[in-house]
């Protein structure tokens, strides 16, 4: 009976993570639609291919070394101990658990859940740099964030034994910082070096609006991202676990679901808070943007991201209010930074993910002040200083800084940005002849319609 119960639990857990991975794939369908909607016709295929090819590149590098980093670096290293070689012995590409075997049903689907988080981090960056970055440069930067920078921050602040959780009381249950703040900071680091799209700013520095090419595709894209994000929330939980499995840290004998820190939670709780934070973000974004469709839908996403750090512990009304604050701040900060620093973020990714994620971490420090960051004794409790320090680490140290350095190196080699001529003609056209042929086809088609 015990063996059968263990087998059923294992199979349920395997299927649970498999389903969340499938749901999270919709995030990337959404990002493709969303970015095509935001780009102009002459850049559509470049935009799609740029975002598509990060999938195999990040997958392969995450298999070879990204997954190992998560288990090897929870101590910093050298902040709360050294590299945890022993803890990472099952995550090396040649280990038995990293391949097909009938004894391990969990490693592959759990690895895939984290891999989809990696894709998400890279895709967030992708939208902000459309219409001017070289594909190869973006793919190098995608690997840096997807298989290196974000998985380090996950090891530090999203691992049950991470030093930020232990020492700072850092709490980020659904990745306001671990994925979103770091991706927003990373995007900003690239944009500072990459520069704005041609024509974005007038001679006097006044920003020009370059509206989305297709607003109904924005709608479809973001609704798919909402759907995938809901699956993302579920993937951040452990579906069923016994008290004995985590050293008796859960009181009582009842098996339970837990968050990423192995503290008890339920899918019911996060369903309340996911939908309330989405609603708070949508309503505030609609008001502050005066009904602009692009920012209304983006604000719904910003609202979820802002509340995500504490959505395992918030009351649903708290989640709604916090989401509204984040959506308002993301909208206002986007345009202030654009005017002040001449940053051209084509889809508002830095604001929606980076600023909202940063703000969400800080708010959680105040609203959840004194709450346990983890069920384990001796860990620091959630506090404003720890959350603010965590936000700085996520956005600037592991986000902005690696991207800025990587972009500087690529730019010095002439590999970061496409030539001006190519940008004007469109990144979908490889040559002047191809461009002229396409224009001729369009003209011929228009003449035929007139006749």
Secondary structure, 3 states (H helix, E strand, C coil): CHHHHHHHHHHHHHHHHHHHHHHHHHHHHHHHHHHHHHCCHHHHHHHHHHHHHHHHHHHHHHHHHHHHHHHHCCCCCCCCCCCCCCCCCCCCCCCHHHCCCCCCCCHHHHHHHHHHHHHHHHHHHHHHCCCCECHHHHHHHHHHHHHHHHHHHHHHHCCCCCHHHHHHCCCCCCCHHHHHHHHHHHHHHHHHHHCCCCCCECCCCCECCCCCCCHHHHHHHHHHHHHHHHHHHHHCCEEEECHHHHCCCCCCCCCEEECCCCCEECHHHHHHHHHHHHHHHHHHHHHHCCCCHHHHHHHHHHHHHHHHCCCCCCCHHHHHHHHHHHHHHHHHHHHHHHHHHCCCCCCCHHHHHHHHHHHHHHHHHHHCCCCECCCCCCCCECCHHHHHHHHHHHHHHHHHHHHHHHHHHHHHCCCCECCHHHHHHCCCCCCHHHHHHHHHHHHHHHHHHHC
